[in-house]
Amino acid sequence: MEAPALGYSGTDTVAAAAASPERPQPFAELGMNEDEYKRVRHILGRRPTSSELAIYSVMWSEHCSYKSSKVHLRQFGEKAPKTDKLLVGMGENAGVVDIGQGWAVTFKVESHNHPSYVEPYQGAATGVGGIVRDIISMGARPIAVMDSLRFGPADAPDTQRVLPGVVAGIGGYGNSLGLPNIGGETVFDACYEQNPLVNALCVGVMKHEDIKRAVAPGPGNRVILFGALTGPDGIGGASVLASATFDEESHRKRPSVQVGDPFTEKLLIECCLELFGEDLVVGIQDLGAAGVSCATTELAAAGTGGMHVDLDAVPLRDATLLPEEILMSESQERMMAVVEPGKVDRFMEICARWEIPATVIGTVTDTGRLVMTWRGETIVDIPPVTAADEGPVYQRPLQPPADLGSLQSDTPGRLTRPSNGDELRRTVLWLAGSPNLAGKTWVTSQYDRYVMGNTVMAMPENAGVVRIDDESGLGIALSLDGNGRYSRLDPYAGAQLALSEAFRNVAATGARPLAVTNCLNFGSPEDPGVMWQFARAVEGLADGCQYLGIPVTGGNVSFYNQTGTTAINPTPVVGVLGVHDDVRRRVNMSLTTDGATIALLGETREEFGGSEWAHVVYGHLGGLPPLVDLKAEASLASVLVNAVRDGLVTAVHDLSDGGLSQTLVESCLRGGLGAKITLHGDPFVALFSESVARAMVVVTPGAEARLAALCESAGVPVAQLGVAGGDALTVTGRGTEGDQQELFSIPLHELREAHEHMLPSYAD
């Protein structure tokens, strides 16, 4: 794989740049357009050196500057609900929220999509490594990871190449770090063929007073680069690979993907925490996208405004690297710290004890300039704020996709529905074994879910739950959800549906939803249809968070997820974090109490647009997604949280993809106990509708009246479905003659065979 041609023979100094204004430069190859290049020349009053061009190209890339999304993302701040729980909001490496008892939690999700297509193992592994370093840079100890994965059809050759490598990369890196992987999702759809989505989340914990920031204050303070050595991997990753449409030409010139070393990162985590514990750091930044370029410009811009850096001091893995390549390298497992002169020796001692290379490469100044030298000559002299904070901002044209009207008018009402018990039975089994709904044990068994000993619940439960404080039982719940089909039909509603599902999943464990992170995966922003989808999704998510009273703490935008002119379905992935006052009172989704009452909370409507039933049985996408009902979602969440707290329920499972049918399958198989269910109304609608704000609960014996009263006071419909027991899922309902009869019965062993067979057979 070839990296972009960046340099010239010999060093391109500031003096040389001033003396050769007409010298051609490869700005287009670095992802810059002509207007952006002209603006750089205007800022500097001359042409940039090749090193300055490298800095501006990566810092002004779509991936780093959010130049097409920034005008829309402002809504997350403008519409943010007022809360004293938000300690650090958007703009930092990750958001931080107060969870009580002096504890703070930081969490964030980011994408590593294109690298994971190019080199699945390393692309996914370094995606995990990068998000973990974001969490470290806030001063926190990472405690868990999650992932949201999307691939092409399960039987496609492209998927067979990419999926095993991605899963192995996530497991290999996370397991080596000793971090539990507590949940996520694995989705298959033709739109993701040749453009998989690999979104990784990390969560960390700290005390309030331990929060760190990415700033470089104090002229005279030293700038220290520590961690792995700098090599040629990942050069141009932010500006070329992550900020351009995938096509054959870009494949040929794509840069190499970063190469990860989780064992170095594990040492780096412990080293950083010891440095923080001795108060040796006044500012810190991880080196991810844009590498040294990003760390130096952002630290300087957020501090006293200036920095002097000696690039000769950067420890290299490859001595032939040119200065501009050093600046653009995205070698992993590196951090940059700002340290007072009197504390440098102790900083170095701790790094040496952890076998972490550390080098002073510069000094903080108050000049308002970022100056870099190489072999005694000045090769960079720029105002850092212009690279870090004053990049181009675009108001891209917006227009609904040309096919949206015809797509929405093609409703699933024209599709033939199962009309008798045998057909309903086949549909239940078909969905249970379909790629998106089948058991993901083949994937999740490669992840360590219980390392560190604080995992309370993990996949396939509604949400991951982690204990924070042993004595009080304080803990957190996390869920990561999205649905590209819903967003394709209506991006505003699709974003809110992703939010509501994650919100519901967290509440289903008994946790109070508290905060949101997101990863917004879309096609090219230069396509007005894609940009309209993005704008509507952001507006929907901002409005939804405002209504539910939970702030967006930060996130990530991933554009150019398309091959040629074919974009993926717009895929906003939403993570919701909730708080458990005591994780010992959480509930899972398993049916385990023989004879216990099973009840359905919420209202079921005839809603099949974008549903798994239409997708699996007919390959159909059309109509409108389920109606968003945030009021009902909030009411349901309050009932679930209170019911779990008061011991009124022994199990809860939300209804989402696949409807009640899939919820019953998963709860029966998870607990190893069958159920006898009676449906009211149209059995097809009752089983497969994907209406929101619904959950199935198993009522604690003797608590039926108290649960009913709680639901009534909150305005949440509640209906008895049946009882747990036996070794089969037996469903009674309205027959073809309109009478009540047994529609079907499926032994658990047959359900299990259908549900757990698909991925292992595919993977083999």
C-alpha positions, 0 to 999 in steps of 0.5 A, spaced: 500 500 500 502 506 498 502 512 502 501 519 499 507 522 496 508 528 501 515 530 501 521 533 496 528 531 496 531 535 501 528 539 507 523 544 505 524 550 510 520 556 512 525 560 508 525 556 502 517 556 502 518 564 502 523 564 497 519 559 492 512 561 492 510 558 485 513 551 487 507 546 486 505 542 492 501 535 492 495 538 496 490 534 492 493 528 494 493 530 501 485 531 501 485 538 500 481 542 495 484 548 491 480 553 496 483 550 502 490 550 499 489 558 498 486 559 505 493 556 508 497 560 503 493 567 505 494 565 513 501 564 512 502 570 507 506 565 503 506 557 501 506 552 506 512 548 507 511 541 506 511 539 513 506 545 514 502 542 508 502 536 512 499 539 518 493 543 515 491 537 511 490 532 516 487 537 521 482 540 516 480 533 514 473 531 514 475 526 520 479 531 524 475 538 523 468 536 522 468 541 517 461 538 513 458 536 520 460 542 525 454 547 523 449 541 525 452 538 531 452 545 534 445 543 536 447 538 541 450 544 545 444 549 543 439 544 545 442 540 551 438 539 557 440 543 563 444 538 568 449 538 574 451 531 572 455 533 566 462 535 568 465 535 561 461 536 555 463 536 547 470 538 545 474 534 549 477 527 548 471 524 551 465 527 555 465 526 563 458 525 567 457 525 575 454 518 577 454 520 585 459 518 591 464 522 588 465 518 582 465 520 575 465 516 568 467 518 561 465 514 555 465 515 548 464 511 541 468 512 535 469 509 528 474 505 524 471 503 518 475 504 512 481 501 516 477 495 518 476 494 510 483 495 508 486 490 514 480 487 518 485 485 524 489 491 525 483 496 523 479 493 528 484 492 533 487 499 533 480 502 533 479 499 540 486 502 542 484 509 539 478 509 543 481 507 550 487 512 549 481 517 549 479 515 555 486 515 558 487 522 556 481 524 561 485 521 567 480 515 567 482 508 568 478 504 562 474 499 565 470 496 559 469 496 551 463 495 547 462 495 539 457 496 534 459 492 527 456 492 521 457 487 515 455 486 508 450 479 507 453 474 512 454 469 506 458 474 501 465 473 500 467 480 502 464 479 509 467 472 510 474 476 509 472 482 513 468 479 519 473 474 522 479 479 522 475 484 525 472 480 531 479 477 532 482 484 532 477 487 537 478 481 541 485 480 541 486 487 543 481 488 548 483 481 551 490 483 551 489 490 555 485 486 560 478 490 559 471 486 558 467 487 552 460 487 555 456 488 549 454 491 542 451 489 536 453 485 530 448 487 523 448 484 516 446 488 510 447 488 503 449 496 504 455 495 508 458 490 503 465 493 502 464 498 507 463 495 514 462 499 520 466 498 526 464 503 532 468 502 538 466 504 545 470 505 551 468 507 558 472 509 564 472 511 571 475 516 576 474 521 582 471 528 580 478 531 582 482 527 577 479 529 571 485 531 565 484 536 559 488 537 553 491 543 554 498 546 554 498 552 559 505 555 562 510 558 558 517 554 559 513 547 561 516 541 557 512 537 552 514 530 552 512 524 547 511 518 551 509 511 548 511 507 542 516 509 537 514 513 531 513 509 524 511 509 517 504 506 519 497 510 518 500 516 514 495 520 511 489 515 515 485 521 517 486 526 511 486 520 505 483 514 508 478 516 513 476 523 509 474 520 502 470 516 498 472 509 497 473 507 490 478 503 486 483 509 485 483 510 492 484 503 494 490 504 490 493 510 493 490 508 500 495 509 506 497 503 510 493 502 516 496 503 523 499 497 527 497 496 534 501 493 540 496 492 546 501 490 551 505 496 550 498 500 551 497 496 557 503 499 560 501 505 557 495 505 561 498 503 568 504 508 567 499 514 565 495 512 572 501 513 576 503 519 573 496 522 574 496 519 581 503 523 583 500 530 579 506 530 574 501 532 568 498 539 567 495 537 560 495 531 556 493 528 549 493 522 546 496 521 539 490 518 534 488 521 528 493 526 525 498 524 530 504 529 532 500 534 528 494 533 532 497 533 539 501 539 538 496 544 535 490 542 539 495 542 546 498 549 544 491 552 541 488 550 548 493 553 552 497 559 552 498 559 545 505 557 543 509 551 542 516 550 540 518 543 538 524 539 535 522 534 531 529 531 531 527 529 538 522 524 536 524 517 537 523 513 530 522 506 528 524 508 521 530 513 521 528 514 514 522 518 515 521 525 513 519 530 517 512 531 514 511 523 515 513 524 522 507 529 523 502 525 519 504 518 522 498 515 526 503 510 530 499 507 536 500 507 543 503 514 544 501 520 548 503 527 549 504 530 556 505 537 558 510 537 564 512 543 569 520 543 568 521 541 576 517 534 575 520 532 568 525 527 572 520 524 576 516 523 570 521 520 566 523 515 572 516 513 572 516 512 564 522 508 565 519 503 570 514 501 566 518 501 560 515 506 556 520 510 552 519 518 553 522 524 550 522 531 551 521 534 544 519 541 546 517 547 550 510 551 551 511 558 549 506 564 549 508 566 542 502 564 539 506 560 534 507 553 533 514 552 531 518 546 529 525 545 527 528 539 523 536 539 523 537 546 525 532 549 520 525 551 521 520 547 518 513 549 521 511 556 523 504 557 524 498 560 528 496 553 532 489 555 532 488 556 525 490 549 524 486 546 530 480 550 531 479 555 525 479 550 519 474 550 513 466 550 515 461 548 510 454 549 509 453 543 504 447 543 500 441 539 502 436 535 498 432 529 500 434 523 496 430 522 490 428 515 491 425 517 498 418 518 496 417 512 492 421 508 498 416 510 503 410 509 499 412 502 498 409 499 504 410 492 507 402 492 507 403 489 500 407 483 503 403 476 504 403 475 511 403 468 515 395 466 516 395 460 520 399 457 526 404 453 521 406 459 518 407 463 524 411 457 527 416 457 521 416 465 521 418 465 528 424 460 527 426 463 521 427 470 524 430 466 530 435 464 526 436 470 521 443 473 521 441 479 525 437 476 530 441 469 531 445 468 537 452 471 536 456 467 541 461 465 535 463 473 536 462 474 543 466 468 545 472 471 543 471 477 547 473 476 555 467 479 558 469 478 566 476 480 566 477 485 572 471 482 576 467 487 576 462 485 570 455 484 572 452 483 566 454 482 559 452 480 552 447 478 550 443 481 556 439 488 554 445 492 556 452 491 559 453 492 567 459 494 571 460 495 578 464 501 580 464 501 588 464 494 591 461 497 598 455 501 595 454 497 589 454 503 585 455 501 578 453 503 570 449 500 565 451 501 557 447 500 551 449 501 544 444 501 538 442 503 531 438 501 525 440 503 518 433 501 515 429 505 520 434 511 518 434 510 511 426 511 511 426 517 515 433 519 518 430 524 523 425 518 526 431 513 525 436 517 530 430 517 535 429 510 535 436 508 536 436 513 542 429 510 544 432 503 544 438 504 547 435 508 553 430 502 554 435 497 554 439 501 560 432 502 563 431 494 562 436 493 567 434 497 572 439 503 571 437 510 570 439 513 563 444 519 564 448 521 558 449 519 551 454 518 546 454 517 538 457 515 532 454 518 526 456 513 520 454 516 513 456 516 506 459 522 502 457 529 505 458 532 498 452 528 496 446 533 498 441 527 499 446 524 504 447 531 507 440 531 508 440 525 511 445 527 516 442 534 518 435 530 519 438 525 524 442 530 528 436 534 529 432 528 531 437 526 536 438 533 539 431 533 539 430 526 542 435 528 548 432 534 549 426 531 550 428 525 555 433 530 559 439 526 557 445 530 554 450 528 548 457 528 551 461 527 545 461 522 539 464 521 532 462 523 525 464 518 520 463 520 512 464 517 506 462 511 507 460 509 500 463 505 495 463 509 488 456 512 488 453 507 493 452 510 500 451 505 506 444 506 509 445 512 514 447 509 520 447 513 527 449 509 532 447 511 539 450 509 546 446 511 552 449 510 559 445 509 566 446 509 573 445 503 578 445 505 585 446 498 587 448 493 581 445 487 586 438 489 584 439 489 577 435 484 573 437 480 567 432 477 561 432 470 563 425 466 564 427 462 570 421 462 575 416 456 573 409 459 574 411 466 574 406 471 570 409 474 564 406 481 562 407 486 556 408 493 558 406 498 552 402 499 546 403 494 540 401 497 533 401 495 526 408 497 524 412 493 519 416 499 515 424 497 516 422 491 520 426 484 521 420 480 518 420 484 512 427 484 511 428 477 512 422 474 509 422 478 503 428 483 503 423 488 503 425 496 505 419 501 505 414 504 508 415 508 514 419 506 521 415 505 527 412 511 530 417 515 535 413 516 542 418 519 547 413 520 552 411 513 552 419 511 552 420 515 558 414 513 562 416 506 561 423 507 563 420 510 570 416 504 571 422 499 569 427 503 574 422 503 580 419 496 579 426 493 579 428 497 585 422 495 589 423 488 587 416 487 583 420 484 577 425 478 576 426 479 569 425 484 563 427 484 556 425 490 551 422 489 545 425 491 539 428 488 532 423 482 531 418 484 536 415 480 541 417 473 538 424 475 538 424 477 545 420 470 547 425 466 544 431 470 547 428 470 554 426 462 554 433 460 551 437 465 556 433 462 562 432 455 559 425 455 561 419 455 556 413 459 556 405 459 555 403 465 551 396 467 549 395 473 544 390 478 543 388 481 537 392 479 530 397 474 532 402 476 526 401 483 529 402 481 536 408 477 535 412 481 529 410 488 530 416 493 532 412 498 536 417 502 541 416 503 548 415 496 550 418 491 554 416 484 557 417 483 564 416 477 569 412 479 575 415 477 582 410 472 585 405 476 589 407 483 586 402 483 580 397 488 583 403 493 585 406 492 578 399 494 575 398 500 580 405 502 578 403 502 571 397 505 571 400 511 575 405 512 569 400 511 564 403 505 561 399 499 558 400 493 562 397 486 559 398 479 562 401 474 556 402 468 560 406 464 564 413 461 564 414 454 565 415 447 561 420 446 555 417 449 549 414 456 547 407 455 546 403 460 543 395 461 543 391 466 539 386 467 534 385 462 529 383 462 522 376 462 524 376 467 529 376 462 535 382 462 541 386 456 539 393 453 540 397 456 534 404 453 535 408 450 540 416 450 539 420 445 543 426 449 546 431 445 543 428 446 536 429 454 538 436 453 540 438 449 534 435 455 529 437 461 534 445 458 535 446 455 528 447 460 523 453 464 525 457 458 527 456 454 520 457 461 516 464 462 520 466 455 519 
